[in-house]
Amino acid sequence: DGLLLATPSGVLNYPGSASVDAAMAVAERLAYIRMEDADASDARDKKMIADLVMTYDGGFDTMNRFIRNSIRDALLVIKNHHNQQFERLVELLLAREDSRLTRPPVRPSPAREPRSEQQAQRPHKRGRAGSSSSSSDNDGTCE
């Protein structure tokens, strides 16, 4: 079956089971994998893995290529699945374009507090340029 790439969000090789973000993060890490540079917490494990890899024709080069091809294939599965989902949603939205429900219902605007009589009679401040003034010091503000 090949290499299954499992993440906390799901198995990358299975359509719709893992997040795109998880797939991208794994792909970023594995794109530059060099198994010969890998480490293990126990030196015996590292030797056992290296010995096993060397039993394959091409050794580490073959294994690195296999891992990169596996993540590429998993990314393509995820890409195809999400493209199908996007296309389905776009088609759904296009189909709804002609229906009466294309626009959300209009919400009434929030009620404004009526201005007090005192506020209604008070002039507003204006900027200096082109402003007229009712005060005697002509600083461009109205009081």
RAHUBEL-V385314 format. One record per pair of residues at least 6 apart in sequence whose ideal C-beta (glycine too) atoms are under 8 Angstrom apart, sorted by the first residue. I is the first residue (numbers start at 1). J is the second residue. D is the distance in whole Angstrom. If there is no record, write none. Layout:
i=<I,I>
j=<J,J>
d=<D,D>
This chain:
i=<2,2,2,3,3,3,4,4,4,5,5,5,5,5,5,5,6,7,7,7,7,7,8,9,9,9,9,9,10,10,10,10,11,11,12,12,12,12,12,12,12,12,12,13,13,13,13,14,15,15,15,15,16,18,20,20,23,23,23,26,26,27,27,27,27,30,30,30,31,31,33,33,33,34,34,35,35,35,35,35,35,36,36,38,38,39,40,40,53,53,53,54,56,56,58,96,123,123,124,125,125,126,126,126,126,127,128,128,131,131,133,133,133,133,134,134,135,135,135>
j=<13,70,73,66,67,70,11,12,13,11,12,13,26,70,71,74,12,18,19,22,23,26,22,17,18,19,21,22,17,18,19,22,17,18,18,22,23,26,71,74,75,77,78,70,73,74,77,77,77,78,80,81,81,78,78,82,74,75,78,71,74,71,72,74,75,67,68,71,68,71,64,67,68,60,64,49,53,60,63,64,67,50,60,46,49,46,46,49,59,60,63,60,62,63,65,102,134,142,142,141,142,132,140,141,142,140,139,140,140,141,139,140,141,142,142,143,141,142,143>
d=<8,6,8,7,7,4,6,8,5,7,4,6,6,7,6,5,8,6,8,4,8,6,7,8,5,4,8,4,3,4,7,8,5,6,5,7,5,6,7,4,8,7,7,8,7,5,6,7,6,7,7,4,5,7,6,6,7,6,5,6,8,5,8,8,6,6,6,5,7,7,6,5,7,7,6,8,6,5,5,6,7,7,4,7,7,7,4,7,6,6,5,8,5,6,8,6,7,4,7,5,6,7,7,7,7,7,8,4,5,8,7,6,7,6,5,7,7,7,5>
